Amino acid sequence: MRIFALLVFLVLGAGYVWSSARVVPQETSVKKDRPSSEKLARAKMLFGGKCARCHGVDGRGQTFLGEMLEVPDFTNGKWWKDKANDDDLIESITNGNGDMPAFGKKLTRQEISLLADYVRYFNKPEH
């Protein structure tokens, strides 16, 4: 009886391990889920502390430094035509871009990704 119970346990355990280890196909859609309110608040705080000095809290770049450095207006739909790719945003935040400092050693990858997602909220497509 103990051997039978052991075999059942092993078979069920192997089935559980196999089912939890399967590769589940990832959705390939570009559409991302909306971040939680907690993540959005964290991104807003990061943007305020690291980016708003030049880019402005509204993403328009209408600050003294922003105008001096000619930073992009994140609300301008024309600008987004060339920056529609997350990799470009993450690259710029990580390694800097022109006068923009690099944040790759100051922020985690997760924080950089969060900032890139937050910058996308400023996008106002042209009509």
Secondary structure, DSSP 4 states (H G I P E B T S, - for coil): -HHHHHHHHHHHHHHHHHHHHSPPPPP--S--PPPPHHHHHHHHHHHHHHTHHHH-TTSS--SHHHHHHT---TT-HHHHHH---HHHHHHHHHH-BTTBPP-TTTS-HHHHHHHHHHHHTT-----
